[in-house]
């Protein structure tokens, strides 16, 4: 499924978000891949994080660091932002984000993960996540709304959760 949304950020630049369902990220050029985020499920409840500086709830994830592959980034970000370990994971899809001013683009990868806690969440080393909570996945819009693309990501995660 392909979904296209145009979004203008605070910098005044319009970006084109093209989301595609995908079972693999092998076809993407690594140098254009910038971030991974996941719908994380623990006991059928979704793990979400509160970004203190932005005062917003959202999915767990972050930026690919130099030398990391996608799985390493995913595991590190989930641990740092939730103090949970990944039991299993599968790709959901990706967004191609194109800057309409210069035509440059990046990819943002989306996963589904089953997770379990290492222990209680204390803090995110980067300080971006200040709190986590577990919610019923169907109630995610009470916490955040990522538009039609976000709806597809969550719905696809729920469709695929039995494959974990």
KAUR-V636828 format. One record per run of one state. SS is the DSSP state (H for helix, E for strand, - for the rest). FROM is the first residue (numbers start at 1). TO is the last residue. If there is no record, write none. Layout:
ss,from,to
SS,FROM,TO
SS,FROM,TO
This chain:
ss,from,to
-,1,1
E,2,8
-,9,13
E,14,21
-,22,29
H,30,32
E,33,42
-,43,44
E,45,51
-,52,55
E,56,58
-,59,59
E,60,63
-,64,69
H,70,82
-,83,83
E,84,99
-,100,104
E,105,117
-,118,128
E,129,136
H,137,142
-,143,146
H,147,163
-,164,164
